[in-house]
Amino acid sequence: MLKVGLTGGIGCGKSFVGEALADYGCLVVHADDLGHEVLARGGAGYALVVAEFGREILDDKGEIDRKALGALVFGYPERLDRLNAIVHPAVIRREEELLAEFAARHPDGIAVVEAAILVETGSYKRFDKLVLVTCREEQQVERAMRREGASEGDVRARIGRQMPLAEKRKFADFVIDTSGEKADTLRQTRAVYDTLRRIES
């Protein structure tokens, strides 16, 4: 089985590329979804995060309010590091379980893990190949504002906290530029998939 990391900045179109790869037959695991699972009540990180950051991050149903938690950690690197130290190992354990299950059923398959900070955390080293999804910064801002209803200032601040895409390119085996039409992105994605399939076979 070929293990592929899929990364990129906010608003670059990672999920769109991931959906296309899933359509082509890849297993696609979204680290964000696993993060939600880990932080859900009863999840692997729930009790540790509540113990670390206090019950004020809980909503009236006892679930972790991700916005409240985000407000507490973003802009405070040491708090973000403490959160990541709890969440990331649990997410990676769950990822590895899913990949092992897929490998047992599809030894010649391609498994893709989509995550924003594979390069920053060094997690890209766990994969055979790394695909970077990129676009122009103005498009990142516009897409993220539209999708999340966030202000331009908030989006630019988040982009500023991520490693620049130009730096991430140095680690990537493949780059998919989503600046153009969706059809162009799909053509690039198919070409990357076809190459990955040749590598795996």
C-alpha positions in Angstrom: 0.0 0.0 0.0 1.2 3.5 -0.9 0.8 6.1 1.9 0.3 9.6 0.6 0.2 12.9 2.6 -2.1 15.6 1.2 -1.4 19.1 2.5 -1.8 22.8 1.8 -2.8 26.1 3.3 -6.2 27.3 4.4 -8.6 27.8 1.4 -6.3 26.0 -1.1 -8.7 23.3 -2.0 -7.3 20.2 -0.1 -10.7 18.8 0.4 -11.7 19.2 -3.2 -8.6 17.3 -4.3 -9.2 14.7 -1.6 -12.7 14.1 -2.8 -11.4 13.6 -6.4 -8.8 11.1 -5.1 -11.5 9.3 -3.2 -13.6 9.1 -6.4 -10.5 7.5 -8.1 -10.5 4.8 -5.5 -8.1 6.0 -2.8 -8.9 5.8 0.9 -8.9 9.4 2.0 -8.6 10.2 5.8 -9.3 13.8 6.9 -7.2 14.7 9.9 -9.8 17.4 10.8 -12.5 14.7 11.1 -10.3 12.7 13.4 -9.6 15.8 15.4 -13.4 16.2 15.9 -13.6 12.5 16.9 -10.7 12.9 19.4 -12.3 16.0 21.0 -15.8 14.6 21.1 -17.2 13.7 24.5 -15.8 10.2 25.3 -13.1 10.7 22.6 -9.4 10.0 23.3 -8.5 13.6 24.0 -11.6 15.0 25.6 -10.8 14.5 29.3 -7.2 15.7 28.9 -8.2 18.8 27.0 -10.8 19.7 29.6 -8.3 19.1 32.4 -5.7 21.3 30.6 -8.0 24.2 29.6 -10.9 24.2 32.0 -14.6 23.6 31.9 -15.2 27.0 30.4 -14.5 25.5 27.0 -17.6 23.3 27.3 -20.9 24.1 25.8 -24.2 23.6 27.6 -24.3 19.9 26.5 -20.9 19.2 27.9 -19.2 19.1 24.5 -16.0 21.0 23.8 -16.9 24.3 22.1 -14.2 24.4 19.3 -14.7 28.2 18.9 -14.1 28.8 22.6 -11.1 26.5 22.6 -9.7 28.2 19.4 -10.1 31.6 21.0 -8.1 30.4 24.0 -5.2 28.9 22.0 -4.8 30.8 18.7 -2.3 33.7 19.1 -0.8 31.9 22.2 1.9 29.5 20.8 2.5 27.8 24.2 -1.2 27.0 24.6 -1.5 25.8 21.0 1.6 23.6 21.6 -0.1 22.1 24.7 -3.3 21.4 22.8 -1.4 19.8 19.9 0.6 17.6 22.3 -2.7 16.1 23.4 -4.6 16.0 20.1 -1.9 15.1 17.5 -0.7 11.8 19.0 -4.4 10.6 19.4 -5.2 11.6 15.8 -2.1 9.8 14.5 -3.0 6.6 16.4 -6.4 6.7 14.8 -5.0 7.4 11.4 -2.6 4.4 11.7 -5.5 2.2 12.7 -7.5 3.2 9.6 -4.5 2.8 7.3 -3.7 -0.7 8.7 -7.3 -1.8 8.2 -7.2 -0.5 4.6 -3.9 -2.1 3.9 -5.2 -5.5 5.1 -8.1 -5.2 2.6 -6.3 -3.5 -0.2 -2.6 -4.3 -0.1 -2.1 -2.6 -3.5 -4.3 0.4 -2.6 -3.4 4.1 -2.1 -4.2 5.7 1.2 -4.3 9.5 1.5 -4.2 11.5 4.7 -5.3 15.1 4.3 -3.9 17.5 7.0 -3.0 21.1 7.0 0.2 20.9 9.1 2.0 17.7 7.9 5.2 19.6 7.1 5.2 21.8 10.2 4.9 18.8 12.5 7.3 16.6 10.6 4.4 14.1 10.0 5.1 14.2 6.3 8.0 11.7 7.0 5.4 9.0 7.7 4.3 9.0 4.1 5.8 7.6 0.9 4.8 10.7 -1.1 3.6 14.2 -0.3 1.1 16.2 -2.4 0.9 19.9 -1.9 -2.3 21.8 -2.9 -1.6 25.5 -3.5 -3.2 28.7 -4.9 -2.7 32.4 -4.9 -3.0 34.0 -1.4 -5.9 36.3 -2.5 -7.8 33.2 -3.4 -7.0 31.6 -0.1 -8.5 34.6 1.7 -11.5 34.9 -0.5 -12.4 31.2 -0.3 -11.9 30.9 3.5 -13.9 34.1 4.1 -16.8 32.7 2.0 -16.6 29.2 3.5 -16.2 30.1 7.1 -17.8 33.5 7.4 -14.5 34.7 8.9 -13.2 38.3 8.6 -10.3 39.0 6.2 -8.1 39.9 9.2 -8.8 36.6 10.9 -8.1 34.6 7.7 -4.8 36.5 7.0 -3.7 36.0 10.6 -4.3 32.3 10.2 -2.4 32.2 6.9 0.4 34.1 8.6 0.7 31.4 11.3 1.1 28.6 8.8 4.3 27.8 7.0 4.4 29.7 3.7 3.4 27.6 0.7 6.6 28.4 -1.0 8.5 26.7 1.9 6.2 23.7 1.8 6.9 23.2 -1.9 10.5 22.1 -0.9 9.0 19.0 0.8 6.4 18.1 -1.9 6.7 15.3 -4.4 3.7 16.7 -6.3 2.1 20.2 -6.5 -1.5 20.8 -7.5 -2.3 24.4 -8.2 -6.0 25.2 -7.7 -5.8 28.8 -8.9 -7.6 28.0 -12.2 -10.9 26.3 -13.0 -12.1 23.2 -11.2 -11.7 21.2 -14.4 -8.0 22.2 -14.5 -7.6 21.1 -10.8 -9.2 17.7 -11.7 -6.8 17.2 -14.6 -3.8 17.9 -12.4 -5.3 15.6 -9.7 -5.9 12.8 -12.2 -2.3 13.1 -13.4 -1.0 12.8 -9.9 -3.2 9.8 -9.2 -2.1 8.1 -12.4 1.6 8.6 -11.3 0.9 7.3 -7.8 -0.9 4.3 -9.3 2.2 3.5 -11.5 4.4 3.8 -8.4 2.3 1.4 -6.4 2.0 -1.2 -9.1 
